[in-house]
Amino acid sequence: ATDEGNIFRLNLNKDRVVGLTKGAEEVLQFLDKVITEEKFVTNYYKRFYLKKGDYLLFHNWKAMHARDSFEIDPSNWRWLQRCYYQ
């Protein structure tokens, strides 16, 4: 989201992110409630799986995105290649 030219980022990994203040923690809990409620999931949530050789492009500051956790497999490493453009 932007506010007068400022860009705000949020990492909402519930296992790793906690609010540093009571207010911040309340905001994180509220956001979690909003993005997991039925109406949001039905209208905005799309799950898909990438296969070897697939790629995905999106505007990182305009799309809310996530991925499931995965176990590290030494015989099949995940390789994330980033590309930045303006």
Number of C-alpha atoms within 10 A of each C-alpha: 11 10 7 5 7 8 9 9 10 9 10 14 10 10 6 7 12 16 12 8 9 9 10 12 14 13 13 18 15 11 12 14 12 13 13 12 10 11 11 12 12 10 8 9 14 8 6 7 6 8 7 6 5 7 9 5 7 9 10 10 12 9 9 11 10 10 8 4 6 7 6 9 8 7 6 7 9 11 6 7 6 6 6 6 4 3
